[in-house]
Amino acid sequence: QKEVEQNSGPLSVPEGAIASLNCTYSDRVSQSFFWYRQYSGKSPELIMSIYSNGDKEDGRFTAQLNKASQYVSLLIRDSQPSDSATYLCAVEDSGNTGKLIFGQGTTLQVKP
Amino acid sequence: KAGVTQTPRYLIKTRGQQVTLSCSPISGHRSVSWYQQTPGQGLQFLFEYFSETQRNKGNFPGRFSGRQFSNSRSEMNVSTLELGDSALYLCASSVSGSYNEQFFGPGTRLTVL
């Protein structure tokens, strides 16, 4: 059973701080990794994708991937109250085309 | 570019009925994946279609089925509804399914009474 693990939180940070979200996965062969943001009552919104080891930056977001450690993280700089949401880590199943395996999500609260 | 659309947005059904949900992918996307989201189980993969063919299926009973049309639009059907089928049903489209980003539609909220 391939799994993706995240701390459920809530992770609480003050406005302007860096929020660090972490994810581990069990499928050693996975090549594609994604972070989605989901507001309450809404559908998941893709915010980052990463395919190679290292860092990938997009605005205030940085995704980090370490395939040897089977670890993915998302950093949110200058956190804003509007960043308060559930963040879902998703890993593409290496043996099943089009299938993403999701973690349970980490709830982030950014306090003004 | 228009996003993924799903209809209907909300459905209320009773046990034993069947339901059909529709998904229109982003223009140019040929892969459509379906997921069920519940508070207890999170997001679970149902199946994926590409060029009118089901390539993968998740661990759901045969009451859950789907299809894809030549214009890449997809439908999923749930027969003999059970209370436990109450969930948010999400479809996501991507260019080809593998090594591609998946973009989700707004979902269909199904309530089974």
Interface residues (C-beta under 8 A of the other chain):
Chain A: Q31 S32 F34 Y36 K42 S43 P44 E45 L46 S49 Y51 L88 A90 E92 D93 N96 T97 G98 K99 L100 I101 F102 G103 Q104 G105
Chain B: S31 S33 Y35 G42 L43 F45 E48 F50 R55 N56 G58 L88 L90 A92 S94 G97 S98 Y99 N100 E101 Q102 F103 F104 G105 P106 G107
